[in-house]
Amino acid sequence: MSQSTDLINVDTLAQELATIQQTGSKRIALLGSRHVPITHQNLIEMMTYALVLSGNRMITSGATGTNSAAIRGAMRADPNLLTVILPQSLERQPHESRQQLEKVMHLVENASKDHMSLAEASYLCNKEIVSRCQQLICFAFHDSGILLQTCKDAEEQRKVVTLFYFD
């Protein structure tokens, strides 16, 4: 193993240890696939609920599946500790998401990206979310290109990244 690799691993481990030992609240981003079985959504909702009850601030986006489950959990625990950043305007979100999103106190719309494809706007949205967090928790499939790139970007910014695969 090269010396530079050893340094990166030590730096990463030190950062992860500092984040784990931090007793105050953290800004945690939770992102993931839209295509999630209901049992997994329930687990994500419970995990988010517990994280918010512990005083952590949650940041997510407005998609169905993982993000919707995170929103439900955070809203049950403390709606004031949830920020949802949309890739585009609220009007561009699916109807089933809009009903939930209209109840979110801290909702950031990106109407200036309405002209972009959803994939392009989502990637930029994820970058904004990562820039606001200390830790990223991501639920993805091995072929979830945008989510995996978001995790790589977060690691390059020295964020603590926890990546769960569904497959």
DSSP file with accessible surface (Angstrom, degrees, kcal/mol):
  #  RESIDUE AA STRUCTURE BP1 BP2  ACC     N-H-->O    O-->H-N    N-H-->O    O-->H-N    TCO  KAPPA ALPHA  PHI   PSI    X-CA   Y-CA   Z-CA
    1    1 A M              0   0  171      0, 0.0     2,-0.0     0, 0.0     5,-0.0   0.000 360.0 360.0 360.0 134.6    0.0    0.0    0.0
    2    2 A S     >  -     0   0   58      1,-0.1     4,-1.9     4,-0.0     5,-0.1  -0.328 360.0-116.8 -75.5 159.9    1.4    3.4   -0.9
    3    3 A Q  H  > S+     0   0  155      1,-0.2     4,-2.1     2,-0.2     5,-0.2   0.891 114.0  54.7 -64.9 -37.8    2.0    6.1    1.7
    4    4 A S  H  > S+     0   0   73      1,-0.2     4,-2.1     2,-0.2    -1,-0.2   0.896 107.0  51.2 -65.7 -35.9   -0.5    8.5    0.1
    5    5 A T  H  > S+     0   0   56      2,-0.2     4,-2.4     1,-0.2    -1,-0.2   0.916 108.1  52.3 -65.7 -41.3   -3.2    5.8    0.3
    6    6 A D  H  X S+     0   0   71     -4,-1.9     4,-2.4     1,-0.2    -2,-0.2   0.910 109.1  50.4 -59.6 -41.1   -2.4    5.3    4.0
    7    7 A L  H  X S+     0   0   99     -4,-2.1     4,-2.7     2,-0.2     5,-0.2   0.913 109.6  49.8 -65.9 -41.1   -2.7    9.0    4.6
    8    8 A I  H  X S+     0   0   84     -4,-2.1     4,-2.8     1,-0.2     5,-0.2   0.940 112.0  48.1 -63.5 -44.9   -6.1    9.2    2.9
    9    9 A N  H  X S+     0   0   69     -4,-2.4     4,-2.7     2,-0.2    -2,-0.2   0.913 112.7  48.0 -63.6 -41.2   -7.4    6.2    4.9
   10   10 A V  H  X S+     0   0   88     -4,-2.4     4,-2.7     2,-0.2    -2,-0.2   0.933 113.4  48.0 -65.2 -43.4   -6.1    7.8    8.2
   11   11 A D  H  X S+     0   0   77     -4,-2.7     4,-2.3     2,-0.2    -2,-0.2   0.925 113.7  47.3 -61.7 -44.7   -7.7   11.1    7.3
   12   12 A T  H  X S+     0   0   45     -4,-2.8     4,-2.7    -5,-0.2     5,-0.2   0.937 113.2  47.7 -63.7 -45.9  -11.0    9.5    6.4
   13   13 A L  H  X S+     0   0  109     -4,-2.7     4,-2.7    -5,-0.2    -2,-0.2   0.907 111.1  51.3 -62.5 -40.8  -11.0    7.4    9.6
   14   14 A A  H  X S+     0   0   57     -4,-2.7     4,-2.4     2,-0.2    -1,-0.2   0.917 111.7  47.2 -63.2 -41.3  -10.2   10.4   11.7
   15   15 A Q  H  X S+     0   0   59     -4,-2.3     4,-2.3     2,-0.2    -2,-0.2   0.922 112.8  48.5 -66.7 -43.0  -13.0   12.4   10.1
   16   16 A E  H  X S+     0   0   66     -4,-2.7     4,-2.6     2,-0.2    -2,-0.2   0.919 111.7  50.0 -63.5 -42.0  -15.5    9.5   10.6
   17   17 A L  H  X S+     0   0   90     -4,-2.7     4,-2.6     1,-0.2    -2,-0.2   0.929 110.2  50.4 -62.2 -42.7  -14.4    9.0   14.2
   18   18 A A  H  X S+     0   0   57     -4,-2.4     4,-1.1     1,-0.2    -1,-0.2   0.910 111.8  48.0 -62.5 -40.4  -14.9   12.8   14.9
   19   19 A T  H  < S+     0   0   13     -4,-2.3     3,-0.4     2,-0.2    -2,-0.2   0.928 112.4  48.2 -66.5 -43.0  -18.4   12.7   13.3
   20   20 A I  H  < S+     0   0  127     -4,-2.6    -2,-0.2     1,-0.2    -1,-0.2   0.908 114.5  46.2 -64.1 -39.5  -19.4    9.6   15.3
   21   21 A Q  H  < S+     0   0  129     -4,-2.6    -1,-0.2    -5,-0.2    -2,-0.2   0.633  82.7 116.2 -80.6 -12.4  -18.1   11.1   18.5
   22   22 A Q     <  -     0   0   67     -4,-1.1     4,-0.1    -3,-0.4    -3,-0.0  -0.364  46.9-167.7 -60.2 125.4  -19.7   14.5   18.0
   23   23 A T        +     0   0  148     -2,-0.1    -1,-0.2     2,-0.1     3,-0.1   0.738  62.0  74.5 -90.9 -24.1  -22.3   14.9   20.7
   24   24 A G  S    S-     0   0   42      1,-0.2    32,-0.0    32,-0.0     2,-0.0  -0.160  99.2 -70.5 -78.6 179.6  -24.1   17.9   19.2
   25   25 A S        -     0   0   61     30,-0.1     2,-0.3    31,-0.1    31,-0.2  -0.354  47.5-152.4 -71.9 153.7  -26.5   17.8   16.3
   26   26 A K        -     0   0   30     -3,-0.1    31,-2.6    -4,-0.1     2,-0.8  -0.851  19.9-118.4-120.2 159.7  -25.2   17.1   12.8
   27   27 A R  E     -a   57   0A 109     -2,-0.3   107,-3.3    29,-0.2   108,-1.5  -0.900  39.6-173.4 -97.8 109.7  -26.5   18.1    9.4
   28   28 A I  E     -ab  58 135A   2     29,-3.1    31,-2.3    -2,-0.8     2,-0.4  -0.925  14.0-153.6-112.9 125.0  -27.3   14.8    7.8
   29   29 A A  E     -ab  59 136A   0    106,-3.0   108,-3.0    -2,-0.5     2,-0.5  -0.792   9.1-167.1 -92.4 136.9  -28.3   14.4    4.1
   30   30 A L  E     + b   0 137A   0     29,-2.5    31,-0.4    -2,-0.4     2,-0.3  -0.982  16.9 161.1-127.7 117.2  -30.3   11.4    3.3
   31   31 A L  E     + b   0 138A   1    106,-2.3   108,-2.0    -2,-0.5     2,-0.3  -0.916   5.2 140.2-131.1 158.5  -30.8   10.5   -0.4
   32   32 A G  E     - b   0 139A   6     -2,-0.3    35,-0.3   106,-0.2   108,-0.2  -0.992  44.7 -48.4 179.1-179.9  -31.8    7.5   -2.3
   33   33 A S        -     0   0   11    106,-1.9    33,-2.3    -2,-0.3    34,-0.2  -0.182  31.0-139.6 -66.4 151.7  -33.5    5.7   -5.1
   34   34 A R  S    S+     0   0  100     31,-0.2     2,-1.4     1,-0.2    -1,-0.1   0.745  93.0  74.9 -76.6 -26.9  -37.2    6.2   -6.0
   35   35 A H        +     0   0  146     30,-0.1    -1,-0.2    29,-0.1    -2,-0.1  -0.611  66.1 141.2 -95.2  78.2  -37.6    2.5   -6.5
   36   36 A V        -     0   0   12     -2,-1.4    29,-0.1    -3,-0.1     5,-0.1  -0.971  52.4-116.6-125.3 130.5  -37.7    1.2   -3.0
   37   37 A P     >  -     0   0   64      0, 0.0     4,-2.2     0, 0.0     3,-0.5  -0.267  31.3-113.6 -60.7 153.0  -39.8   -1.6   -1.6
   38   38 A I  H  > S+     0   0  108      1,-0.3     4,-2.4     2,-0.2     5,-0.2   0.849 115.6  58.0 -60.7 -34.4  -42.3   -0.5    1.2
   39   39 A T  H  > S+     0   0   88      1,-0.2     4,-1.6     2,-0.2    -1,-0.3   0.913 108.4  46.1 -63.9 -39.0  -40.4   -2.5    3.8
   40   40 A H  H  > S+     0   0   72     -3,-0.5     4,-2.5     2,-0.2    -1,-0.2   0.889 109.4  55.1 -68.6 -38.5  -37.2   -0.6    3.1
   41   41 A Q  H  X S+     0   0   33     -4,-2.2     4,-2.7     1,-0.2    -2,-0.2   0.909 105.6  52.8 -60.7 -39.9  -39.1    2.7    3.1
   42   42 A N  H  X S+     0   0   75     -4,-2.4     4,-2.3     1,-0.2    -1,-0.2   0.903 109.6  48.1 -62.7 -40.8  -40.4    1.8    6.6
   43   43 A L  H  X S+     0   0  107     -4,-1.6     4,-2.5     2,-0.2    -1,-0.2   0.912 112.1  49.1 -65.0 -41.8  -36.9    1.2    7.8
   44   44 A I  H  X S+     0   0    3     -4,-2.5     4,-2.6     2,-0.2     5,-0.2   0.917 110.8  50.8 -64.1 -42.2  -35.6    4.5    6.3
   45   45 A E  H  X S+     0   0   32     -4,-2.7     4,-2.5     1,-0.2    -2,-0.2   0.934 111.9  46.7 -61.3 -44.9  -38.5    6.3    7.9
   46   46 A M  H  X S+     0   0  106     -4,-2.3     4,-2.4     2,-0.2    -2,-0.2   0.907 112.2  50.4 -65.1 -40.6  -37.8    4.8   11.3
   47   47 A M  H  X S+     0   0   55     -4,-2.5     4,-2.5     2,-0.2    -2,-0.2   0.938 112.6  46.3 -63.6 -43.9  -34.1    5.6   11.0
   48   48 A T  H  X S+     0   0    0     -4,-2.6     4,-2.5     2,-0.2     5,-0.3   0.917 110.0  54.2 -65.5 -41.7  -34.8    9.2   10.0
   49   49 A Y  H  X S+     0   0   77     -4,-2.5     4,-2.7    -5,-0.2    -1,-0.2   0.942 111.0  45.8 -55.3 -49.2  -37.3    9.5   12.9
   50   50 A A  H  X S+     0   0   49     -4,-2.4     4,-1.5     1,-0.2    -2,-0.2   0.901 111.2  52.2 -64.6 -40.6  -34.6    8.4   15.4
   51   51 A L  H  <>S+     0   0   37     -4,-2.5     5,-2.0     2,-0.2    -1,-0.2   0.909 112.9  44.4 -63.0 -41.1  -31.9   10.7   13.9
   52   52 A V  H ><5S+     0   0    3     -4,-2.5     3,-2.4     1,-0.2    -2,-0.2   0.913 108.8  55.9 -71.8 -40.6  -34.2   13.7   14.2
   53   53 A L  H 3<5S+     0   0  102     -4,-2.7    -1,-0.2     1,-0.3    -2,-0.2   0.828 102.4  58.9 -59.4 -28.1  -35.3   12.8   17.7
   54   54 A S  T 3<5S-     0   0   91     -4,-1.5    -1,-0.3    -5,-0.2    -2,-0.2   0.397 128.2-100.9 -80.1   0.8  -31.6   12.8   18.6
   55   55 A G  T < 5S+     0   0   27     -3,-2.4    -3,-0.2     1,-0.3     2,-0.2   0.495  73.8 143.9  96.2   4.7  -31.4   16.4   17.5
   56   56 A N      < -     0   0   12     -5,-2.0     2,-0.5   -31,-0.2    -1,-0.3  -0.516  48.4-127.9 -78.8 146.8  -29.9   16.0   14.0
   57   57 A R  E     -a   27   0A  82    -31,-2.6   -29,-3.1    -2,-0.2     2,-0.4  -0.817  25.0-149.4 -92.1 130.2  -31.0   18.2   11.1
   58   58 A M  E     -ac  28  82A   3     23,-3.0    25,-2.5    -2,-0.5     2,-0.4  -0.827  13.0-171.7-105.7 141.1  -32.0   16.3    8.1
   59   59 A I  E     +ac  29  83A   9    -31,-2.3   -29,-2.5    -2,-0.4     2,-0.3  -0.998  21.6 142.9-128.7 130.9  -31.7   17.4    4.5
   60   60 A T  E     - c   0  84A   2     23,-2.0    25,-2.7    -2,-0.4     2,-0.2  -0.860  41.5-106.6-149.4-175.6  -33.2   15.5    1.6
   61   61 A S        -     0   0    7    -31,-0.4    25,-0.2    -2,-0.3    10,-0.1  -0.550  33.7-106.8-112.2-176.0  -34.9   16.0   -1.8
   62   62 A G        +     0   0    0     23,-0.4    39,-0.1    -2,-0.2    24,-0.1   0.286  67.8 124.2-103.1  13.8  -38.5   15.6   -2.7
   63   63 A A      > -     0   0    7      1,-0.1     5,-0.7   -31,-0.1    -2,-0.1  -0.196  63.8-103.1 -71.7 163.4  -38.6   12.4   -4.8
   64   64 A T  T > 5S+     0   0   39      3,-0.2     3,-0.7     4,-0.1     2,-0.4  -0.162  89.9  29.7 -71.2 174.6  -40.8    9.4   -4.0
   65   65 A G  T 3>5S+     0   0    4      1,-0.3     4,-2.3     2,-0.2   -31,-0.2  -0.592 126.8  12.2  80.3-125.0  -39.3    6.3   -2.4
   66   66 A T  H 3>5S+     0   0    0    -33,-2.3     4,-2.3    -2,-0.4    -1,-0.3   0.912 132.0  46.5 -56.0 -51.5  -36.3    6.9   -0.1
   67   67 A N  H <>5S+     0   0    8     -3,-0.7     4,-2.4   -35,-0.3    -1,-0.2   0.901 111.5  51.4 -64.9 -38.7  -36.6   10.7    0.1
   68   68 A S  H  ><S+     0   0   17     -5,-0.7     4,-2.5     2,-0.2    -1,-0.2   0.903 109.7  50.4 -63.7 -40.5  -40.3   10.5    0.8
   69   69 A A  H  X S+     0   0    0     -4,-2.3     4,-2.3     2,-0.2    -2,-0.2   0.910 109.8  50.7 -64.0 -40.8  -39.7    8.0    3.6
   70   70 A A  H  X S+     0   0    2     -4,-2.3     4,-2.6     1,-0.2     5,-0.2   0.913 109.5  51.0 -63.1 -40.3  -37.1   10.3    5.1
   71   71 A I  H  X S+     0   0    0     -4,-2.4     4,-2.8     1,-0.2     5,-0.2   0.936 109.1  50.8 -63.5 -45.1  -39.5   13.2    5.0
   72   72 A R  H  X S+     0   0   71     -4,-2.5     4,-1.9     1,-0.2    -2,-0.2   0.931 112.3  46.6 -58.3 -46.3  -42.2   11.2    6.7
   73   73 A G  H  X S+     0   0    0     -4,-2.3     4,-1.7     1,-0.2    -1,-0.2   0.932 114.8  45.4 -63.7 -44.4  -39.8   10.2    9.5
   74   74 A A  H  X S+     0   0    0     -4,-2.6     4,-2.9     1,-0.2     7,-0.2   0.904 111.0  53.3 -67.2 -39.7  -38.4   13.7   10.0
   75   75 A M  H  < S+     0   0   47     -4,-2.8    -1,-0.2    -5,-0.2    -2,-0.2   0.880 108.9  50.0 -64.8 -36.2  -41.9   15.3   10.0
   76   76 A R  H  < S+     0   0  134     -4,-1.9    -1,-0.2    -5,-0.2    -2,-0.2   0.873 117.9  39.4 -67.6 -37.9  -43.1   12.9   12.7
   77   77 A A  H  < S-     0   0   22     -4,-1.7    -2,-0.2     1,-0.2    -3,-0.2   0.961 140.2 -29.2 -79.2 -55.1  -40.1   13.7   14.9
   78   78 A D    ><  -     0   0   64     -4,-2.9     3,-2.2    -5,-0.2    -1,-0.2  -0.589  47.6-160.7-168.1  98.3  -39.7   17.4   14.4
   79   79 A P  G >  S+     0   0   43      0, 0.0     3,-1.3     0, 0.0    27,-0.3   0.763  91.1  66.6 -57.0 -24.2  -40.7   19.2   11.2
   80   80 A N  G 3  S+     0   0   71      1,-0.3    -5,-0.1    -5,-0.1    -6,-0.0   0.706  95.0  57.3 -71.6 -17.9  -38.4   22.2   12.1
   81   81 A L  G <  S+     0   0   24     -3,-2.2   -23,-3.0    -7,-0.2     2,-0.4   0.226  92.1  90.0 -97.5  16.0  -35.3   20.0   11.7
   82   82 A L  E <   -c   58   0A   1     -3,-1.3    24,-0.6   -25,-0.2     2,-0.4  -0.942  49.0-177.4-117.0 131.1  -36.1   19.0    8.1
   83   83 A T  E     -cd  59 106A  23    -25,-2.5   -23,-2.0    -2,-0.4     2,-0.5  -0.998   7.4-165.1-122.8 129.8  -35.0   20.9    5.0
   84   84 A V  E     -cd  60 107A   0     22,-2.6    24,-3.0    -2,-0.4     2,-0.6  -0.974   0.9-165.2-115.9 124.9  -36.1   19.6    1.6
   85   85 A I  E     - d   0 108A   0    -25,-2.7   -23,-0.4    -2,-0.5    24,-0.2  -0.950  11.0-151.2-111.3 119.7  -34.3   20.9   -1.5
   86   86 A L        -     0   0    0     22,-3.4     4,-0.1    -2,-0.6   -25,-0.0  -0.664  15.7-137.8 -90.4 146.5  -36.1   20.3   -4.8
   87   87 A P  S    S+     0   0    2      0, 0.0     2,-0.2     0, 0.0    -1,-0.1   0.782  89.6   1.8 -70.8 -25.0  -34.3   19.9   -8.1
   88   88 A Q  S    S-     0   0    4      1,-0.2    22,-1.2    24,-0.1    23,-0.3  -0.676 106.3 -48.7-142.5-166.5  -36.9   22.0   -9.8
   89   89 A S    >   -     0   0    3     21,-0.4     3,-1.1    20,-0.2     4,-0.3  -0.278  51.7-110.8 -71.7 161.7  -40.1   23.9   -8.8
   90   90 A L  G >  S+     0   0   19      1,-0.3     3,-1.8     2,-0.2    -1,-0.1   0.872 117.5  62.2 -59.2 -36.0  -42.8   22.4   -6.7
   91   91 A E  G 3  S+     0   0  132      1,-0.3    -1,-0.3     7,-0.0     7,-0.1   0.767  98.0  57.0 -63.2 -24.9  -45.1   22.4   -9.7
   92   92 A R  G <  S+     0   0  126     -3,-1.1    -1,-0.3     2,-0.1    -2,-0.2   0.521  88.4  98.0 -84.3  -5.1  -42.7   20.0  -11.5
   93   93 A Q  S <  S-     0   0    9     -3,-1.8     5,-0.1    -4,-0.3   -30,-0.1  -0.532  89.1 -91.7 -82.9 151.5  -42.9   17.4   -8.8
   94   94 A P    >>  -     0   0   56      0, 0.0     4,-2.2     0, 0.0     3,-0.8  -0.249  36.8-114.1 -59.4 149.6  -45.3   14.4   -9.1
   95   95 A H  H 3> S+     0   0  111      1,-0.3     4,-1.5     2,-0.2    -2,-0.1   0.888 115.7  54.3 -53.8 -44.6  -48.8   15.0   -7.6
   96   96 A E  H 3> S+     0   0  118      1,-0.2     4,-0.7     2,-0.2    -1,-0.3   0.831 111.5  46.0 -64.6 -28.2  -48.3   12.4   -4.9
   97   97 A S  H <> S+     0   0    2     -3,-0.8     4,-2.8     2,-0.2     3,-0.3   0.869 103.8  62.8 -78.1 -37.4  -45.1   14.1   -3.8
   98   98 A R  H  X S+     0   0   78     -4,-2.2     4,-2.4     1,-0.2    -2,-0.2   0.878  97.4  56.1 -58.3 -41.0  -46.6   17.6   -3.9
   99   99 A Q  H  < S+     0   0  108     -4,-1.5     4,-0.4     1,-0.2    -1,-0.2   0.913 113.8  40.4 -59.3 -41.9  -49.1   16.8   -1.2
  100  100 A Q  H >< S+     0   0   33     -4,-0.7     3,-1.4    -3,-0.3     4,-0.3   0.923 114.3  52.6 -71.2 -43.4  -46.4   15.8    1.2
  101  101 A L  H >< S+     0   0    0     -4,-2.8     3,-1.6     1,-0.3    -2,-0.2   0.814  96.4  66.6 -66.9 -30.9  -44.0   18.6    0.2
  102  102 A E  T 3< S+     0   0  130     -4,-2.4    -1,-0.3     1,-0.3    -2,-0.2   0.730  99.2  54.3 -63.9 -17.8  -46.6   21.4    0.8
  103  103 A K  T <  S+     0   0  153     -3,-1.4     2,-0.4    -4,-0.4    -1,-0.3   0.527  82.8 107.4 -91.4  -7.8  -46.4   20.5    4.5
  104  104 A V    <   -     0   0   11     -3,-1.6     3,-0.3    -4,-0.3   -24,-0.1  -0.596  56.8-156.8 -78.0 127.2  -42.6   20.9    4.7
  105  105 A M  S    S+     0   0  115     -2,-0.4     2,-0.8   -26,-0.3    -1,-0.1   0.895  86.9  44.2 -69.7 -43.6  -41.7   24.1    6.6
  106  106 A H  E    S+d   83   0A  66    -24,-0.6   -22,-2.6   -27,-0.3     2,-0.5  -0.772  76.7 158.3-108.8  85.5  -38.2   24.5    5.1
  107  107 A L  E     -d   84   0A  47     -2,-0.8     2,-0.6    -3,-0.3   -22,-0.2  -0.944  23.1-163.5-114.8 125.1  -38.7   23.8    1.4
  108  108 A V  E     -d   85   0A  41    -24,-3.0   -22,-3.4    -2,-0.5     2,-0.3  -0.944   8.0-163.4-111.0 118.6  -36.2   25.1   -1.2
  109  109 A E        -     0   0   85     -2,-0.6   -20,-0.2   -24,-0.2     2,-0.2  -0.729  12.8-157.0 -98.2 150.5  -37.5   25.2   -4.8
  110  110 A N    >   +     0   0   20    -22,-1.2     3,-2.2    -2,-0.3   -21,-0.4  -0.553  27.5 158.2-122.9  64.8  -35.2   25.5   -7.8
  111  111 A A  G >   +     0   0   57    -23,-0.3     3,-2.0     1,-0.3     4,-0.2   0.783  67.4  71.6 -60.9 -25.2  -37.5   26.9  -10.4
  112  112 A S  G 3  S+     0   0   87      1,-0.3     3,-0.3    -3,-0.1    -1,-0.3   0.668  96.3  53.4 -66.5 -12.2  -34.5   28.2  -12.4
  113  113 A K  G X  S+     0   0   39     -3,-2.2     3,-1.5     1,-0.2    -1,-0.3   0.267  74.0 104.8-104.6  10.6  -33.8   24.6  -13.3
  114  114 A D  T <  S+     0   0   40     -3,-2.0    -1,-0.2     1,-0.3    -2,-0.1   0.788  76.1  58.8 -61.2 -26.8  -37.2   23.8  -14.7
  115  115 A H  T 3  S+     0   0  155     -3,-0.3    -1,-0.3    -4,-0.2     2,-0.1   0.651  94.4  84.8 -77.9 -12.9  -35.8   23.9  -18.2
  116  116 A M  S <  S-     0   0   37     -3,-1.5     2,-0.0     1,-0.1    -3,-0.0  -0.418  91.3 -95.9 -84.9 163.0  -33.3   21.1  -17.5
  117  117 A S     >  -     0   0   66      1,-0.1     4,-2.7    -2,-0.1     5,-0.2  -0.373  37.2-113.1 -68.0 157.0  -33.9   17.4  -17.6
  118  118 A L  H  > S+     0   0   75      1,-0.2     4,-2.9     2,-0.2     5,-0.2   0.903 117.4  53.9 -61.0 -39.5  -34.8   15.9  -14.3
  119  119 A A  H  > S+     0   0   52      2,-0.2     4,-2.1     1,-0.2    -1,-0.2   0.933 111.3  44.6 -60.6 -46.3  -31.5   13.9  -14.2
  120  120 A E  H  > S+     0   0  106      2,-0.2     4,-2.0     1,-0.2    -2,-0.2   0.942 116.3  45.8 -64.6 -46.2  -29.5   17.1  -14.8
  121  121 A A  H  X S+     0   0    0     -4,-2.7     4,-2.5     1,-0.2    -2,-0.2   0.891 111.4  53.4 -65.8 -37.2  -31.4   19.1  -12.2
  122  122 A S  H  X S+     0   0   14     -4,-2.9     4,-2.9    -5,-0.2    -1,-0.2   0.905 106.6  51.7 -65.3 -41.8  -31.3   16.2   -9.7
  123  123 A Y  H  X S+     0   0   63     -4,-2.1     4,-2.0    -5,-0.2    -1,-0.2   0.945 112.9  44.8 -60.7 -45.5  -27.5   16.0  -10.0
  124  124 A L  H  X S+     0   0   62     -4,-2.0     4,-1.9     1,-0.2    -2,-0.2   0.891 112.8  52.0 -66.2 -37.1  -27.2   19.7   -9.3
  125  125 A C  H  X S+     0   0    1     -4,-2.5     4,-2.5     1,-0.2    -2,-0.2   0.930 108.1  50.9 -62.9 -46.1  -29.7   19.5   -6.4
  126  126 A N  H  X S+     0   0   10     -4,-2.9     4,-2.8     1,-0.2    -1,-0.2   0.885 107.2  54.3 -60.9 -37.9  -27.7   16.6   -4.9
  127  127 A K  H  X S+     0   0   90     -4,-2.0     4,-2.1     1,-0.2    -1,-0.2   0.912 109.2  48.1 -62.0 -41.5  -24.6   18.7   -5.1
  128  128 A E  H  X S+     0   0   46     -4,-1.9     4,-1.0     2,-0.2    -2,-0.2   0.918 111.2  50.4 -64.3 -42.7  -26.3   21.5   -3.2
  129  129 A I  H >< S+     0   0    0     -4,-2.5     3,-0.9     1,-0.2     4,-0.5   0.945 110.5  48.9 -61.2 -46.7  -27.6   19.1   -0.6
  130  130 A V  H >< S+     0   0    1     -4,-2.8     3,-1.3     1,-0.3    -1,-0.2   0.896 105.1  58.8 -62.2 -36.5  -24.1   17.6    0.0
  131  131 A S  H 3< S+     0   0   70     -4,-2.1    -1,-0.3     1,-0.3    -2,-0.2   0.780 107.9  47.6 -65.2 -21.6  -22.6   21.1    0.3
  132  132 A R  T << S+     0   0   98     -4,-1.0    -1,-0.3    -3,-0.9     2,-0.2   0.475 103.9  74.3 -95.6  -6.5  -25.0   21.8    3.2
  133  133 A C    <   -     0   0    0     -3,-1.3  -105,-0.2    -4,-0.5     3,-0.1  -0.644  57.7-154.3-109.6 167.3  -24.3   18.5    5.2
  134  134 A Q  S    S+     0   0   51   -107,-3.3    26,-1.5     1,-0.3     2,-0.3   0.618  88.7  26.0-101.7 -26.8  -21.7   17.0    7.3
  135  135 A Q  E     -be  28 160A  29   -108,-1.5  -106,-3.0    24,-0.2     2,-0.5  -0.997  66.7-151.4-141.3 143.2  -22.7   13.4    6.6
  136  136 A L  E     -be  29 161A   0     24,-3.1    26,-2.9    -2,-0.3     2,-0.5  -0.970   5.4-170.1-118.5 127.5  -24.4   11.7    3.7
  137  137 A I  E     -be  30 162A  11   -108,-3.0  -106,-2.3    -2,-0.5     2,-0.4  -0.983  17.5-176.3-112.1 124.9  -26.5    8.6    4.0
  138  138 A C  E     -be  31 163A   0     24,-2.9    26,-3.3    -2,-0.5     2,-0.5  -0.979  20.8-161.7-131.2 136.3  -27.4    7.1    0.6
  139  139 A F  E     +be  32 164A  21   -108,-2.0  -106,-1.9    -2,-0.4     2,-0.3  -0.973  35.7 145.4-114.9 117.9  -29.6    4.2   -0.5
  140  140 A A  E     - e   0 165A   0     24,-2.8    26,-2.4    -2,-0.5    27,-0.4  -0.889  46.2-116.4-146.0 169.4  -28.8    3.1   -4.0
  141  141 A F    >   -     0   0   47     -2,-0.3     3,-1.9    24,-0.2     7,-0.1  -0.710  43.6-104.6-101.0 163.1  -28.6    0.3   -6.5
  142  142 A H  T 3  S+     0   0  109      1,-0.3    -1,-0.0    -2,-0.3    23,-0.0   0.712 123.1  48.0 -64.4 -16.6  -25.3   -0.5   -8.2
  143  143 A D  T 3  S+     0   0  136      1,-0.1     2,-1.8     5,-0.0    -1,-0.3   0.214  74.5 118.6-107.8  16.9  -26.5    1.1  -11.4
  144  144 A S    <>  -     0   0   20     -3,-1.9     4,-2.8     1,-0.2     5,-0.3  -0.569  41.8-179.7 -82.1  80.3  -27.8    4.3   -9.7
  145  145 A G  H  > S+     0   0   52     -2,-1.8     4,-2.3     1,-0.2    -1,-0.2   0.875  72.6  44.5 -53.3 -50.8  -25.5    6.6  -11.6
  146  146 A I  H  > S+     0   0   58      1,-0.2     4,-2.3     2,-0.2    -1,-0.2   0.931 116.1  47.1 -65.5 -42.9  -26.5   10.0  -10.2
  147  147 A L  H  > S+     0   0   20      2,-0.2     4,-2.2     1,-0.2    -2,-0.2   0.917 112.4  49.0 -66.2 -41.9  -26.6    8.7   -6.6
  148  148 A L  H  X S+     0   0   45     -4,-2.8     4,-2.2     2,-0.2    -1,-0.2   0.901 111.5  49.9 -66.7 -36.6  -23.2    7.0   -6.9
  149  149 A Q  H  X S+     0   0   72     -4,-2.3     4,-2.8    -5,-0.3    -1,-0.2   0.899 108.1  54.1 -66.4 -37.4  -21.7   10.1   -8.4
  150  150 A T  H  X S+     0   0    1     -4,-2.3     4,-2.5     2,-0.2    -2,-0.2   0.918 108.3  49.2 -61.4 -42.0  -23.2   12.1   -5.5
  151  151 A C  H  X S+     0   0    4     -4,-2.2     4,-2.5     2,-0.2    -2,-0.2   0.919 111.1  49.4 -63.7 -41.7  -21.5    9.8   -3.0
  152  152 A K  H  X S+     0   0  106     -4,-2.2     4,-2.2     1,-0.2    -2,-0.2   0.928 111.2  49.3 -62.9 -44.4  -18.2   10.2   -4.9
  153  153 A D  H  X S+     0   0   15     -4,-2.8     4,-1.3     1,-0.2    -1,-0.2   0.909 110.5  51.0 -60.9 -41.6  -18.5   14.0   -4.9
  154  154 A A  H  <>S+     0   0    0     -4,-2.5     5,-2.6     1,-0.2     3,-0.3   0.910 109.0  50.5 -64.2 -41.8  -19.3   13.9   -1.1
  155  155 A E  H ><5S+     0   0  110     -4,-2.5     3,-1.8     1,-0.2    -1,-0.2   0.902 106.6  54.8 -62.8 -39.2  -16.2   11.8   -0.4
  156  156 A E  H 3<5S+     0   0  128     -4,-2.2    -1,-0.2     1,-0.3    -2,-0.2   0.798 106.1  52.5 -64.2 -26.8  -14.1   14.2   -2.4
  157  157 A Q  T 3<5S-     0   0   84     -4,-1.3    -1,-0.3    -3,-0.3    -2,-0.2   0.284 121.2-112.3 -88.6   8.6  -15.4   17.0   -0.2
  158  158 A R  T < 5 +     0   0   99     -3,-1.8     2,-0.2     1,-0.2    -3,-0.2   0.802  65.5 151.6  64.9  31.2  -14.3   14.9    2.9
  159  159 A K      < -     0   0   39     -5,-2.6     2,-0.5    -6,-0.1    -1,-0.2  -0.624  55.0-107.6 -84.3 151.5  -17.9   14.3    4.0
  160  160 A V  E     -e  135   0A  11    -26,-1.5   -24,-3.1    -2,-0.2     2,-0.5  -0.722  41.9-163.5 -78.3 124.6  -18.7   11.1    5.9
  161  161 A V  E     -e  136   0A  19     -2,-0.5     2,-0.5   -26,-0.2   -24,-0.2  -0.955  17.0-173.3-119.1 126.7  -20.6    8.9    3.4
  162  162 A T  E     -e  137   0A  50    -26,-2.9   -24,-2.9    -2,-0.5     2,-0.5  -0.979  13.6-170.1-116.7 115.1  -22.6    5.8    4.4
  163  163 A L  E     -e  138   0A  53     -2,-0.5     2,-0.4   -26,-0.2   -24,-0.2  -0.935   5.6-169.5-114.6 121.7  -23.8    4.0    1.3
  164  164 A F  E     -e  139   0A  92    -26,-3.3   -24,-2.8    -2,-0.5     2,-0.4  -0.929  11.3-148.2-108.4 134.4  -26.3    1.2    1.4
  165  165 A Y  E     -e  140   0A 100     -2,-0.4   -24,-0.2   -26,-0.2   -26,-0.0  -0.854   9.5-159.9-103.2 137.9  -27.0   -1.0   -1.6
  166  166 A F              0   0   39    -26,-2.4   -25,-0.2    -2,-0.4    -1,-0.1   0.671 360.0 360.0 -83.2 -21.4  -30.4   -2.5   -2.3
  167  167 A D              0   0  105    -27,-0.4    -2,-0.1     0, 0.0   -27,-0.1  -0.640 360.0 360.0-115.3 360.0  -29.1   -5.1   -4.7
